[in-house]
Amino acid sequence: MIKVVIADRMGKGQNVAKGVEAAGGQAIVVPGMGADMRLGQVMHDEQADLGFSFCGSGGAGAITANTQYGYPERHGMRSIQEGITAVEDGKVVLGFGFMDQAALGQQIVEAFKKQHPELA
């Protein structure tokens, strides 16, 4: 099962989590304000496969996860398709502007499964 950490600057992410679970993944939503800045640590602690960071710029949490733990990241994304392309390019930390949408979680996990069938 693919384990996904969702960290939103405003403490949201519940809709993305619903999409992750609909695709058969396990969603871990980091609680509280500024959660995006804790993404890398929670991914590391939970041994997660994939992480989503959400903030205004779509970059802070993703860049921090890369700097602290070396997770391959792409940030500044504003669409589901950009996230799918990032997964196809081998990224495991995805930084978006605020997009708490079930479709985002579901489609990204489905794309990740195609790239990593051993985890599906």
C-alpha positions in Angstrom: 0.0 0.0 0.0 1.3 3.4 -0.9 1.7 5.7 2.1 1.1 9.4 1.4 1.7 12.3 3.8 -0.4 15.5 3.2 0.9 18.7 4.7 -1.1 22.0 4.2 0.1 25.3 5.4 -3.5 26.0 6.7 -4.0 22.6 8.3 -6.2 21.3 5.5 -5.8 18.3 3.2 -8.8 16.2 4.1 -10.2 16.2 0.6 -6.9 15.1 -0.9 -6.8 12.4 1.7 -10.2 11.1 0.5 -8.8 10.8 -3.0 -5.7 9.0 -1.8 -7.8 6.5 0.0 -10.2 6.1 -3.0 -7.1 5.1 -5.0 -6.1 2.5 -2.4 -3.4 4.5 -0.6 -3.0 5.3 3.1 -3.3 9.0 3.8 -1.6 10.7 6.7 -2.7 14.4 7.2 -0.3 16.5 9.2 -2.4 18.6 11.6 -2.1 22.3 12.4 -1.0 25.5 10.9 2.3 25.4 9.1 2.1 21.7 8.6 3.8 22.0 5.2 7.1 22.8 6.9 7.0 19.4 8.7 6.3 17.3 5.6 9.8 15.9 5.3 10.1 14.9 8.9 6.7 13.2 8.9 7.5 11.4 5.7 10.8 10.2 7.2 9.2 9.1 10.5 6.3 7.3 8.8 8.5 5.8 6.0 6.1 7.3 3.5 6.3 6.8 -0.3 4.9 10.1 -1.4 4.3 13.6 0.1 2.1 16.5 -0.8 2.9 20.1 0.3 0.3 22.8 0.0 1.0 26.5 0.5 0.4 29.8 -1.3 3.6 29.4 -3.5 3.5 25.6 -3.6 7.2 25.5 -2.6 8.2 25.9 1.0 7.4 22.5 2.4 8.6 20.6 -0.7 11.9 22.5 -0.8 12.4 21.9 3.0 11.7 18.2 2.6 14.3 18.0 -0.1 16.9 20.0 1.9 16.4 18.1 5.1 16.0 14.6 3.8 16.9 14.6 0.1 13.5 13.7 -1.2 13.3 14.4 -5.0 10.8 17.3 -5.3 9.0 19.5 -7.7 7.2 22.6 -6.5 5.2 25.6 -7.7 2.6 23.3 -9.3 -1.0 24.4 -10.0 -2.6 21.4 -11.7 -3.1 17.7 -11.4 -1.3 17.1 -14.7 1.8 18.9 -13.4 1.8 16.5 -10.4 1.4 13.4 -12.7 4.3 14.6 -14.8 6.4 15.1 -11.7 5.6 11.5 -10.5 6.5 10.2 -14.0 9.8 12.1 -13.6 10.6 10.3 -10.4 9.6 13.0 -7.8 8.2 11.9 -4.5 7.5 15.3 -2.9 5.0 17.4 -4.7 4.5 21.1 -3.9 1.2 22.7 -4.9 -0.6 25.9 -4.4 -3.7 25.5 -2.3 -5.6 22.6 -4.0 -7.5 20.5 -1.5 -9.2 18.3 -4.1 -10.0 14.6 -3.9 -9.3 14.3 -7.6 -5.7 15.5 -7.0 -5.0 12.8 -4.4 -6.7 10.0 -6.4 -5.0 10.8 -9.8 -1.5 11.3 -8.3 -1.7 8.0 -6.4 -2.9 6.2 -9.5 0.0 7.6 -11.5 2.4 6.7 -8.7 1.1 3.1 -8.8 2.0 2.9 -12.5 5.5 4.0 -11.7 5.9 1.7 -8.7 3.8 -1.4 -9.3 5.6 -3.2 -6.4 3.9 -0.8 -4.0 0.4 -1.2 -5.4 
